[in-house]
Amino acid sequence: MKAETTTANPLEEQNYKNDMPCILVKTSQGNIHIGYLKERNGDTVILTEARRLWYWNGAAGVNQIASEGLKFPEKCKVPCPVEIELLGIIEILPVTNKSKAVLDSIKVWRVDK
């Protein structure tokens, strides 16, 4: 059976803001963040407008989150965006426009009194 191939390049759909690429990063502690890459030095990055995926539902893993977004955004817990320096980065994935739109649709999760 012949394998099907595609010429579509997922990087063509990558989200950018002010020439900064939107990326998903996974830290050595297992935390997942999505934001705009301001600076990178080895396994350390600074992200702007970064949101931590505290709890997510509707994706098989970070690859699917970065490329397609989350299927059940209403069930996800994603705090407010911040600028953050993250250490111990073990994975970096480009985030597509589709995925960023889903993330932006998620209501900010916070704990109130």
C-alpha positions in Angstrom: 0.0 0.0 0.0 1.4 3.4 -1.0 1.7 5.9 1.8 0.0 9.2 1.2 2.1 12.4 1.5 1.2 16.0 1.8 3.0 19.1 0.7 1.3 21.3 3.3 3.7 22.8 5.7 2.2 23.3 9.2 4.8 26.1 9.8 3.1 28.2 7.2 0.2 28.5 9.5 2.3 29.4 12.6 0.9 32.3 14.6 3.1 35.4 15.0 2.9 38.7 16.7 5.4 41.5 16.1 7.7 39.0 14.4 7.7 36.8 17.6 6.5 33.2 16.9 3.8 31.7 19.1 5.1 28.5 20.6 4.1 25.8 23.0 6.8 24.8 25.5 7.1 21.9 27.9 9.3 22.2 30.9 11.3 19.4 32.6 8.7 19.6 35.4 5.9 18.9 32.9 4.3 22.3 32.8 2.9 23.4 29.4 2.9 27.1 28.3 1.8 28.8 25.1 3.1 32.3 24.3 5.2 34.5 22.1 8.9 33.8 22.1 10.7 36.9 23.2 14.1 35.4 23.9 15.8 32.0 24.0 19.1 31.0 25.6 19.8 27.3 25.7 17.0 25.6 27.6 15.6 28.9 28.9 12.9 31.0 27.2 11.1 34.2 27.9 7.5 34.2 26.7 5.2 37.2 26.5 1.4 36.8 26.7 2.1 33.3 28.0 -0.7 31.1 29.4 -0.1 27.9 31.4 -2.3 25.0 30.5 -3.1 24.1 34.1 -5.7 21.5 33.0 -6.5 20.6 29.4 -9.0 18.3 27.8 -9.6 17.4 24.2 -6.2 16.6 22.7 -4.0 13.4 22.6 -0.9 15.4 23.5 1.1 18.6 23.1 1.6 17.9 19.3 -2.2 18.0 18.8 -2.6 21.1 21.1 0.0 23.0 19.1 -1.4 22.1 15.7 -5.2 21.8 16.2 -6.0 23.3 19.6 -8.2 21.7 22.2 -11.6 20.0 21.4 -13.2 20.9 24.7 -11.9 24.3 25.6 -14.8 24.9 28.0 -13.4 22.1 30.3 -9.8 23.6 30.4 -8.2 25.6 33.1 -5.9 28.3 31.7 -4.9 31.3 33.9 -4.3 34.8 32.8 -1.5 35.7 30.3 1.8 36.9 31.8 5.4 37.5 30.7 7.4 34.6 32.1 10.9 33.2 32.1 10.9 29.4 31.9 13.8 27.2 32.7 14.5 23.6 31.7 12.6 23.6 28.4 12.5 20.0 27.0 10.1 20.6 24.1 9.2 23.5 21.8 6.5 23.3 19.2 5.2 26.0 16.8 1.5 27.0 17.4 -0.8 27.3 14.5 -3.3 30.1 14.0 -6.1 27.6 14.6 -4.6 26.5 17.9 -4.0 30.1 19.1 -7.6 31.0 18.3 -8.9 28.1 20.4 -6.6 29.1 23.3 -7.7 32.7 23.1 -11.3 31.6 23.3 -10.7 30.0 26.7 -12.0 32.0 29.6 -9.3 33.0 32.2 -9.4 30.6 35.1 -8.9 32.0 38.5 -9.7 31.2 42.1 -12.0 33.7 43.8 -12.9 34.0 47.5 
